[in-house]
Amino acid sequence: MSLILSAFSALFYGIADFAGGFASARSKTLSVLVVSQAAGLFVAFCALLVFWPGLPGGRDLLWGMSGGICGALGLFMLYRGIATSLVAVVSPASALLSAILPLGFGLLLGESPSPLARIGALLCLPAVLLLSWQRKTEGGKSVLSALLQGSAAGLGFGGFYIFISRASPGSGLWPAIASRGTSLCIFLLALAILARRERKAHKESAVRGAFPKGTVLGIAPSNLAVTCGAGIADMTANVLFLLASRTGLLSLVSIVTSLYPAPTVILGRIVFKEAIPPSRAIGLLLAITGIVLISLK
């Protein structure tokens, strides 16, 4: 069951990344993050009311809030790295570290996957790298800066996986809600600071132009559905990962979940008719093989 849950978690993370990237190309990234996070939080609250687990414990909320801080850091550094440096370095670095960090933590906890599962996990690690690798680069940008930002993003995502998995099984969706609430507050604060800087720089014109009339925090109605869809998919992935980590080994669950670039690649092929380069095709093959081996544990 944990393998199925983590595989679907990777699927929804991939959908969220695809939709979030699509929305960010048409609106301000911070606006997309705030609106999408709010949409996911609303859906999670609705689910919480349906599957009420009781009031949460303080420790479970702290685990969720810690995960939210790490997740916000990961998203910020990933988007910043993609916008300011080499995507071909940022993306694979973040994906690989987000897999390795919880894998190592799980092994330190004493988890002992079967020999076949270990082979599958070892195949999935290069698959994560190949699925997110891009050959095209732009001149004039520092490889070291891209590596540092990608690594910081990966540490953030890996930290999220670790913290959210530490919550007790009886806490229900409270850790995911605490995580999303924390990240939303961080992004709202960042958006407020950005708006204040724009007001100082451009005075009244910036106040009128920052969030045009008829938009939601600068997001046009035509882009709102995709933005909200990204947040809902991301929250769904968070919940699925939370459930998977409660029923399986963190070292394996995190590896399978980190294959989220695979559905993004497939969606790009289906929606935009993007060609799948040989490296990503090999990555897809390794990912499928690795998941099959892990399932035979």
N, C-alpha and C positions, 0 to 999 in steps of 0.2 A: 504493500500500500504506500509506503514512504517513497518508493521509486516513482510510482504513478503521480503522487502529489507533487514531488519535486520536478518531474517532467512537465506537468501542467503549469507549475510555477515559472519555469523557464519559458514556456510558451507565452504566458501572459506578460512576463517581463519583456520579451521580444516585441510583443504587440504594443506595449506601453512605450518602448523606445522608438518604435517606428512611428506611432501616432504623435508622440512628443516631438520628435524631430521634424515631422511634417508641420505641426502647429508652430514650432519655434522659427521655421523659415518664413512665416507670415506674421508673426507677432513677437513682441519682446520676450526674451527667454524668462526673465523673472516673472512677468505677468502670466506666462504659460505655467510656470511652476506653481505659483500661488493658486490660480484657478483650478488646475488639475489636482493639486493636493487637497483643496477644499472639497472638490467633487468626490474624491476617494474617501475622505473623512466622513462625508454625509452618508455615503452608501454603507460604510462600516458601522456607523451609529444605527442605521436602520436594521442591519443584520444583528447588531448587539441586542436590540429591543426584541427581535424575534427569538433569538437564542440566548436569553438572559442567563448568565452564569452566576449572578449575584455580584455584590460589590467586590472590587479588586483589592488585593493586598498591596501594601506600599512597596514591597520589594519588586513585585511584578511590574508596577508602574515605572519604577526606576530603571528596570531592565529595558522597558519599552522606550522610555525617554532617552536613555543612553544610545539605543539603536537609532532613534530619530536624529540625534545630533550627528552620529556617524553617517547616516544615510544622507542628511542634508549636505554634509561636507563632501561626500562622494559625488552627489549630483552637481554641486557647485563647481568642484574641480574638474569634473568631466566636461560640463558645458563650457567652462572657461578655457579648458585645454583645447577643446575642439574649435572654439572661436578664435583663439590667439596663437595656437601653435600647430604642430604637425599631427593631424588626425591619425596618420599611419603609425604613429608611435603612441599617442595618448590612448587610443581605443584598446589595442592589444595589451598594453601594460596594465590598464585598469581591470580588464577582464581576467587576466591571468592571476593578478594578485588577489582579486576578490575570490578566486577559487583556492589559492594556496593557503591563505591565512586561516580560514576556518578548517581546512583540511589538517593543517598542522596542530591547531587547537584541539580538534577532535582526537587526534592521535595522542596528544599530551594527556587527555582525559582518560586514556586507556582503551579507547575504541580499537577493535581488532577486526577489520574486514577480512573476509575469506580471501584466499589467494586469487581466485577469479575476479573478485570485486576489486582487488588491488590492481590487477592488470587492467581492468576496465577503467579505473580511475586514472592510471598512468596514460592510457590512450586519450582520455578526455582532456587532459591538460594541454597537450599540443593542439587538440581540436579547438579549444577555446582560443588559443593564439591564432590559428589559421583562419578561424571564422571571422575574427575581428581585424585581421591584417589588411592593410590597403597599400598598394604599390605606389600610387601617385602621391607625391609630396610637393610642397611649395618651397621655393628658395627663400633665403633670407630669414628663416626661422630656426631657432635653436633646438637641436635634438635633445640636449640636456634638459632644457626647460620643459619640453614635451614629456620626457621620461619622468621628471619629477612630478608634474601635474597628473599624469596618468597613474603614477604609483600612489599619489595621495588619494586619488579617486578610488583606486582599488583597495587601499587600506580602509577608506570610509565604508565601502560596500561590504568588505570582509568583516569589519567591526559590527556593522548592522546585523549580518548573519549570526555572528557569535552572540551578541547581546540579546537579540530577539529569541534565540533558541534557549536561553537560560531561564525564561519565564516558566512558572509551574504549569502543568497540564490543565489544572482546574481553573486557570485564569481566563479561559475563553478568548475573546477578541480584544480584551483590554490592553494587552501589550502592543498590538498593532495600532490601536486607536491612540495610545499614549505616544507611540513613535510618530505617527502621522501628525498629531496635534503639535508635537515639538518641532518637527521640520516645517510645518506650516507657519508657526510663529517666527521661526528664523527667517523664512523667505519673506514674510510680511514686513519684518523689521528691515530687511535688506531693501525691499521695494520702497518703504517709507524714506529710508536714507537716500536712495537714488532720486526719488521725487523731490526731496528737499534740495539736493545738489542742483537739480535741473531748475528749480525755482530761483535759486541764487544766481545761476548762470544766465538765465534768460528771462527772469522776472515773470510778468503776467503771461507772456506768450507761451512760456513752457507750461504754465498751469493749465492753459486752455488746450495745449497740444499734446500733453503727456497722455491723457486718457480721453480721446475724442468722444463727443456726444454720440450716443447710440451703441457704445461698446461696453464691455465688461472688463474694467482695468486695462483698457487698450486692446482687447481682443474683439475682433469683429464678429457679428452673429454667424457669419458663414464659417468661421474657424472655431466657434465655441463648442460645437458638438465633438469635434476631433480632440480638442483640448480636454474636455471633460472625460471623453472616452479613454484618453491616456491615463488620467488619474484613477479612473475606476479599474482599468486593467492592472495598473501598478499596485493598487490596494488588494485586488484579487490575488495577485502574485505573492504579496506579502503574507496574506492569510494562508495561502497554500503552503508557503515555505514554513510558516509557523507550525502548521499541522504536521508537515513532513518531518520537521526536526523533533517533534514529540513522539513520532512513531518509528523513527529510523536513526541511523548513525549520522551525526553531523558531518563527519569526514566525507561520506558518500553523498548525502543530500546536497551539500554545498557545491560539490563538483558538478552534479547533474543540473542544478539550478543555474550555475555559471555558464551553461551552454545557451543562454538566452540570445546570443548573436545569431544562432541558427534560424529561428523563426523570422528574425528581422531580415536576414538574407533572402529567405524564401518569399516573404511578403514583398520585398523589393523586386523580385523576379516576377511575381504575379501581378502586382499593381502597376509598376513602372517599366516592366519588361527589361529589367536590368540583367545584364549577362552575369553569370556566376563564374568567376575565374577559377582556374585549376586548383589554386591553393584553398579556396573556400569549398570547392567540391570535395577535396581530400579531407578537409576539416569536418564536413557533414558526414562523410563515410566513417571517419574515426569516431565521431560522436555517437553515431548509431551503433557501431561495434562496441564501444565502451559501455553504453547503456545496456546493451544485450548481455554483456559479461557481468555487469553489476547485478542485473536481474536474476542471474543464475546462482547468486550467493546462497 
